[in-house]
């Protein structure tokens, strides 16, 4: 606190005597400085012995007196603002978006007295765009490119260095989108950029999307056509040979089965039997009877033992 009070008294005294004109005067020239969130920026206006750095509208951010510096006059920059004793340059590290603004370097060296202003703009790195196919058909293709919006972010379609269309919006809460209908071939990119960074997406265009794809589709070489025709003929021949072989094998098996069945199962003839329902009467039966007479003998066979 004692050191801070001394610096405050010094600033007041120098303001009264006009020693520090940066507090009451505007810079003779202003330079534009771009920074990236998380990066660092250096103000190229050296203060080797005596001078100051002012951050408007917060006031003095650093003081240099006889080669000694105090860079912790503003809490927002405490620990991030540095002064190089060898170069005399002020540097802000670990940049934040809220660090954007006007900075004034006042050099009061005996041989070099100059006031230089720096307009610092801090940006976030732009996101990589995404691409969505809306329509994909023969000679009828549309694609949508989108990216997260940010400070001074622009979105564009480019083909071989030529910008086809672009879009931007001050509404940071709404993503940027850009629709394009593909009508011809070429290296096509969707590009998102801001003053400190750039991202792009290379689009691979299907051949059916372009108007002249009919003429540019490569044809089948003549040699390949001959090879395909010969291979097709050979395949048909193989199929025919296999079919004929299968047919002959089946026919041979059928013949063997027929001959084998003829050896084990002889032919059988069947006769049709008809029944006569007419019944013979006793008179008819008696009329067909014949009476046979024979002589009775004791032994009909003389050679028998009983005779």
C-alpha positions in Angstrom: 0.0 0.0 0.0 2.9 2.4 0.8 4.4 1.7 -2.7 1.1 2.3 -4.4 0.6 5.6 -2.5 4.1 6.8 -3.6 3.2 6.0 -7.2 -0.1 7.8 -6.9 1.6 10.9 -5.5 4.1 10.7 -8.3 1.4 10.5 -10.9 -0.3 13.5 -9.4 2.8 15.6 -9.3 3.8 14.8 -12.8 0.3 15.6 -14.0 0.5 19.0 -12.3 3.9 19.9 -13.8 3.0 18.4 -17.2 5.6 15.7 -16.8 3.2 13.0 -17.9 1.3 14.5 -20.8 -0.4 11.2 -21.6 -2.9 11.8 -18.9 -4.1 15.0 -20.5 -3.1 14.8 -24.1 -4.1 12.5 -27.0 -1.6 10.4 -28.9 0.0 11.8 -32.0 -0.6 8.5 -33.9 -2.8 5.4 -33.2 -1.9 1.9 -34.4 -4.3 -1.1 -34.7 -3.3 -4.2 -32.8 -5.0 -7.6 -33.0 -4.8 -10.2 -30.3 -6.1 -13.7 -29.7 -7.7 -14.9 -26.5 -5.0 -16.7 -24.5 -2.2 -15.1 -26.5 -0.1 -12.0 -25.9 0.5 -8.6 -27.5 3.4 -6.2 -27.3 3.1 -2.5 -27.8 6.0 -1.4 -30.1 6.8 1.9 -28.4 9.8 1.6 -26.1 10.2 3.4 -22.8 13.8 2.9 -21.7 14.0 5.2 -18.7 10.9 7.3 -18.0 7.4 7.0 -19.2 4.0 5.3 -18.7 1.3 3.1 -20.1 -2.3 4.3 -19.9 -5.4 2.1 -20.4 -8.3 4.3 -21.2 -10.7 4.7 -19.5 -9.2 3.0 -16.4 -6.2 5.3 -16.2 -2.4 4.5 -15.8 -1.6 0.9 -16.0 2.2 1.1 -15.6 4.9 3.6 -14.8 8.6 3.7 -15.5 11.0 6.0 -13.6 14.8 5.9 -14.0 14.7 2.3 -15.3 12.4 1.0 -12.5 8.8 0.0 -13.3 5.5 -0.7 -11.6 3.0 -2.7 -13.7 0.4 -3.4 -11.1 -1.6 -0.2 -11.0 -4.8 -1.7 -12.5 -6.2 -4.9 -10.9 -7.4 -6.2 -14.3 -3.9 -6.4 -15.6 -2.1 -7.5 -12.4 0.3 -10.4 -13.1 -0.2 -10.1 -16.9 1.3 -6.8 -17.7 5.1 -6.8 -18.1 7.8 -4.2 -19.0 11.1 -5.3 -20.5 14.0 -3.5 -19.0 16.2 -4.3 -22.0 13.7 -3.5 -24.8 11.6 -0.9 -22.9 8.4 -2.5 -24.4 5.1 -3.2 -22.6 3.6 -6.7 -23.0 0.2 -8.1 -22.0 0.0 -11.9 -21.7 -2.9 -14.3 -21.4 -5.2 -11.9 -23.2 -8.9 -11.7 -22.5 -11.8 -10.3 -24.5 -12.3 -7.5 -21.9 -8.7 -6.4 -22.5 -9.8 -4.7 -25.8 -9.5 -0.9 -25.8 -7.2 2.1 -26.2 -3.7 2.0 -24.8 -1.3 5.0 -24.8 2.4 4.7 -24.4 4.1 7.9 -23.2 7.8 8.0 -23.6 9.6 10.9 -21.8 13.2 9.9 -22.4 15.5 12.8 -22.9 16.4 11.9 -26.5 13.0 10.4 -27.4 9.7 12.0 -26.4 6.7 10.6 -28.1 3.1 9.6 -27.4 1.8 6.5 -29.3 -1.7 5.1 -29.1 -2.6 1.4 -29.7 -6.2 0.3 -30.3 -6.2 -3.3 -29.1 -8.9 -5.7 -30.3 -8.9 -9.2 -28.8 -10.7 -12.0 -30.7 -11.5 -15.6 -30.0 -10.2 -18.2 -32.5 -12.9 -19.0 -35.0 -14.5 -22.4 -34.9 -14.2 -24.9 -37.8 -17.3 -24.9 -40.1 -19.5 -27.9 -40.5 -21.2 -29.0 -43.7 -24.6 -30.7 -44.2 -25.9 -32.1 -47.4 -29.5 -30.8 -48.0 -30.1 -32.4 -51.3 -28.1 -35.0 -53.1 -29.3 -36.1 -56.5 -28.4 -36.3 -60.2 -27.3 -32.8 -61.2 -29.2 -31.4 -58.2 -27.1 -31.0 -55.1 -27.3 -28.4 -52.3 -25.1 -28.1 -49.2 -25.3 -26.0 -46.1 -22.3 -24.7 -44.3 -22.6 -23.5 -40.6 -20.2 -22.0 -38.0 -20.5 -20.5 -34.5 -20.8 -16.7 -34.8 -18.4 -14.4 -33.1 -16.8 -10.9 -33.3 -16.3 -10.0 -36.9 -16.7 -13.6 -38.1 -17.5 -14.1 -41.7 -18.5 -17.3 -43.6 -18.0 -17.8 -47.3 -18.0 -20.4 -50.1 -14.8 -20.3 -52.2 -13.8 -22.2 -55.3 -10.2 -22.1 -56.6 -9.6 -18.7 -54.9 -12.8 -17.2 -56.1 -15.4 -16.1 -53.5 -18.8 -17.4 -54.5 -20.9 -16.1 -51.6 -20.4 -14.9 -48.0 -22.4 -14.1 -44.9 -22.0 -12.3 -41.5 -24.2 -11.2 -38.7 -23.9 -8.8 -35.7 -26.1 -11.2 -33.6 -23.5 -13.2 -31.7 -26.2 -15.6 -30.4 -27.1 -16.9 -33.9 -24.9 -19.2 -35.8 -23.9 -18.3 -39.3 -25.2 -20.5 -42.2 -24.7 -20.3 -45.9 -26.4 -22.5 -48.5 -24.9 -23.3 -51.9 -26.1 -25.2 -54.9 -23.4 -27.1 -56.6 -23.3 -26.7 -60.4 -19.8 -27.6 -61.5 -16.6 -29.3 -60.4 -13.6 -27.7 -58.7 -11.8 -27.3 -55.4 -14.6 -25.9 -53.2 -14.1 -24.8 -49.6 -16.3 -23.4 -46.9 -14.2 -20.8 -45.1 -14.9 -19.2 -41.6 -12.5 -16.4 -40.5 -12.1 -13.4 -38.3 -9.2 -10.9 -38.2 -6.9 -13.3 -36.2 -7.8 -16.8 -37.3 -9.2 -18.8 -40.2 -10.8 -22.3 -40.6 -11.9 -24.1 -43.7 -13.7 -27.2 -44.8 -12.9 -28.9 -48.1 -15.9 -30.2 -49.9 -15.7 -33.4 -51.9 -18.3 -33.1 -54.7 -19.8 -36.3 -56.0 -19.6 -36.6 -59.8 -23.4 -36.9 -60.2 -23.8 -33.3 -58.8 -22.2 -31.5 -61.7 -23.7 -30.6 -65.0 -20.7 -31.9 -67.1 -20.4 -35.1 -65.2 -21.9 -37.0 -68.1 -18.9 -36.2 -70.4 -16.3 -36.5 -67.7 -17.2 -39.9 -66.4 -14.4 -42.3 -67.4 -15.4 -45.0 -69.8 -14.4 -48.7 -69.8 -11.2 -49.3 -71.8 -11.5 -51.5 -74.9 -9.2 -54.1 -73.5 -11.3 -54.4 -70.4 -14.4 -54.9 -72.6 -12.8 -57.9 -74.4 -11.7 -59.5 -71.2 -15.2 -59.2 -69.7 -16.8 -60.7 -72.8 -14.3 -63.7 -72.8 -14.9 -64.3 -69.1 -18.6 -64.3 -69.6 -18.4 -66.8 -72.5 -16.2 -69.1 -70.4 -18.6 -68.9 -67.5 -21.5 -69.9 -69.7 -19.5 -72.9 -71.1 -18.7 -74.1 -67.7 -22.3 -73.9 -66.6 -23.4 -75.8 -69.7 -20.8 -78.6 -69.2 -21.7 -79.0 -65.5 -25.4 -79.1 -66.4 -24.9 -81.8 -69.1 -22.7 -83.8 -66.7 -25.3 -83.7 -64.0 -28.0 -84.8 -66.5 -26.0 -87.8 -67.7 -25.2 -88.9 -64.2 -28.9 -88.8 -63.3 -29.8 -90.7 -66.4 -27.2 -93.5 -65.7 -28.4 -93.9 -62.1 -32.0 -94.3 -63.4 -31.0 -97.0 -65.9 -29.1 -99.0 -63.2 -32.1 -98.8 -60.8 -34.4 -100.1 -63.6 -32.1 -103.1 -64.5 -31.5 -104.0 -60.9 -35.2 -104.1 -60.1 -35.8 -106.5 -63.1 -33.5 -109.1 -61.6 -35.0 -109.3 -58.2 -38.6 -108.9 -59.1 -39.8 -111.2 -61.9 -42.7 -110.1 -64.1 -46.0 -111.2 -62.7 -49.1 -111.7 -64.9 -52.4 -111.2 -63.4 -55.6 -112.8 -64.8 -58.9 -111.4 -64.3 -61.3 -113.7 -62.4 -64.9 -113.5 -63.2 -67.5 -115.2 -61.0 -70.6 -116.9 -62.4 -73.4 -116.5 -60.1 -75.4 -119.4 -61.8 -75.8 -122.4 -59.6 -76.1 -126.0 -60.9 -79.2 -127.9 -60.0 -79.0 -131.5 -58.6 -80.3 -132.9 -61.9 -77.5 -131.2 -63.8 -75.0 -132.5 -61.4 -76.2 -136.1 -61.6 -76.3 -136.0 -65.3 -72.5 -135.6 -65.4 -71.7 -138.5 -63.0 -70.1 -141.7 -64.5 -70.2 -145.2 -62.9 -66.9 -147.1 -63.0 -66.6 -150.9 -62.2 -63.5 -152.8 -61.2 -62.7 -156.4 -60.3 -61.9 -157.0 -56.7 -58.5 -158.7 -56.1 -56.8 -159.7 -52.9 -53.5 -158.3 -54.0 -53.3 -156.1 -56.9 -49.5 -156.0 -56.9 -48.1 -159.6 -57.1 -44.7 -158.5 -56.0 -45.9 -157.3 -52.8 -45.1 -159.3 -49.7 -48.7 -159.7 -48.7 -49.5 -161.6 -51.9 
